[in-house]
Amino acid sequence: MTSSIASQRLLIRPLQLGDSEAVFRYRSNPDVVRYQMWKPQGRSDVRQFIRKLKRLTPGMPGIWYQFAIVLRERDDLIGDCGIHVPLAAADIAELGMTLAPEFQKKGYALEALRLLIRYCFETLEMRLIVARTVPQNTRSIALIDKTGFQPSLPKQAGFNAAEGELLYSLDRSSWERSND
């Protein structure tokens, strides 16, 4: 993504160094990151992470590429979302999302996820998109369900799920049929 993707309310763009304070603030909140893999130890971790992203491209196999989720009207960073493409399957993407608490339960996560799905299928030309969570993360499960993902077995999705994780997948043809 050299530029941004947008909806009426949101802009998804590459993270910038100026975002690091906001990212650290919500990613330091134990309630926000309890189900997350990345929990920065300090502000310098966030800045280092963003600097590293500048050398990467969304859809590169083997990396997580994180984007900023920004409210278009106020230019406020409200969260981040990411795409991970495994080394072994360059036509599969895994998606992840984190929102600051004050922006949760307002429909932003659903809007951002729909933008990411479209970007993965139309721009990155992925065959399959995967989402994973744990049974305790009921809000994540509800979000995944609203976007057409179906429960999946790890071998079907080309991913290894950790013990206790739930795996969901959405294939391109199902997504195309639902968007006709």
JODA-V693649 format. One record per residue. N is the residue number from 1. D_LAST is the distance of its C-alpha to the last C-alpha in whole Angstrom. Layout:
<<N D_LAST> <N D_LAST>>
//
This chain:
<<1 25> <2 27> <3 26> <4 24> <5 20> <6 20> <7 19> <8 20> <9 23> <10 23> <11 24> <12 24> <13 27> <14 29> <15 32> <16 35> <17 39> <18 39> <19 36> <20 39> <21 41> <22 38> <23 36> <24 40> <25 40> <26 37> <27 37> <28 41> <29 40> <30 40> <31 38> <32 35> <33 36> <34 37> <35 34> <36 34> <37 35> <38 36> <39 39> <40 41> <41 45> <42 45> <43 44> <44 45> <45 43> <46 40> <47 41> <48 42> <49 38> <50 37> <51 39> <52 38> <53 34> <54 35> <55 36> <56 33> <57 29> <58 26> <59 25> <60 29> <61 30> <62 32> <63 32> <64 30> <65 29> <66 29> <67 27> <68 29> <69 26> <70 28> <71 28> <72 27> <73 29> <74 32> <75 32> <76 33> <77 32> <78 30> <79 30> <80 28> <81 26> <82 26> <83 25> <84 27> <85 26> <86 29> <87 32> <88 31> <89 27> <90 26> <91 22> <92 22> <93 22> <94 24> <95 23> <96 25> <97 26> <98 29> <99 30> <100 33> <101 34> <102 34> <103 30> <104 29> <105 28> <106 26> <107 23> <108 23> <109 23> <110 19> <111 18> <112 20> <113 18> <114 15> <115 16> <116 18> <117 15> <118 13> <119 16> <120 17> <121 14> <122 14> <123 18> <124 20> <125 17> <126 18> <127 17> <128 18> <129 19> <130 21> <131 23> <132 26> <133 28> <134 31> <135 32> <136 34> <137 31> <138 29> <139 27> <140 26> <141 25> <142 23> <143 21> <144 20> <145 19> <146 17> <147 15> <148 14> <149 17> <150 19> <151 23> <152 24> <153 27> <154 28> <155 29> <156 25> <157 24> <158 27> <159 28> <160 32> <161 32> <162 35> <163 37> <164 35> <165 32> <166 29> <167 26> <168 22> <169 19> <170 16> <171 15> <172 12> <173 11> <174 10> <175 9> <176 6> <177 5> <178 6> <179 4> <180 0>>
//
